[in-house]
Amino acid sequence: GTCGGFGCDQRPGGKSSCCISEIISANESCSTNDPPCLKSTTSTTTTTSSSVKRDVEMGIFTSSPTPQQREDELGIDLWDYRLIFMKIYELQFYKIQDVFNQGYTPILNMEFLSSSDAPVLQKIIDGVYDDQLTDFATECRDYGKSFWIRTLHEYNGDWYPWGILYRYGGTQPNTMDNFKSAFSKIVGIFKSIGAPVKFQANVNNNNGLDDPRPLSSFWPGDDDIDAFTITAYNRAYSTPNHQYTLSFYDQFKPAYDVFTTLTSKPIWIAETATTSYGTDKPTWIRECFRSIALDFPRVTQFTWFLTNKYEEGTTLDFDLNTDEQKTAFKEGFLELKELTS
């Protein structure tokens, strides 16, 4: 673009006409004023320039290129966190050390997955995984650095064996009471050992199976969490259940509104990305950064899932696959930093 982003004050028109934070602060509508002005959008931003000022950190999930290679390509420091996944029987602490050595803070998504598809919440409560958790927590304590653990993620879904809506043997055996007990059991093991880790609970922005229960019914309480995270993908026209496209704002806003009324804990965006099907992906990316900055002032961290994956016969092209998408990502990031700094 010709305005906004780093160096906006040096472009034609100067700071007042080209820096987005200044234009927002002036709050002049394009319906009654000449540019620079604010156009109406799909968002319903009511925040003022001062109320969006905060530290907003960004994370990445990627396999290749590496986070550093992506920063080198775009010529800018981007990432504060790196998201990695490990299964309960495959916890390898050196992978946590590797992320620290790369210069990022780890977010470990710890998954209770194995060769069995049986539900796992009662198993956690009964101590089936105590040895694995204790050994890993001991390594965390001995290493001494703080990082984040997200576990039992997207628990309002039906696709993982810890999900409240998970079907097994013709029933849905997992309950919110069991979830709370299992989550508390995991956190308690790490705390009892003195591991300096922080815990996140995580829901998907939509319930599995189109379940009509309100998202508030999946609130786990504040006691065992240090942040609450929401997953919000735009899987536009990629699978039979996603024959539509939505902006990040429209994907995220309903869940954000629910959980910001239930907790004062930090709100994080656990994972986000969009496919390109039926979607102007560069524009979606730019608008996502802008919306995070302006529409969701409680959000202090967000993580991009930048890996293409094959699912239900379709490639979900979540990565930055074109030069236009990479440019949009860099410019969107710089705009977010300008708006929130």
Disulfide bonds with the S-S distance in Angstrom:
Cys3-Cys18 1.92
Cys8-Cys19 1.95
Cys30-Cys37 1.97
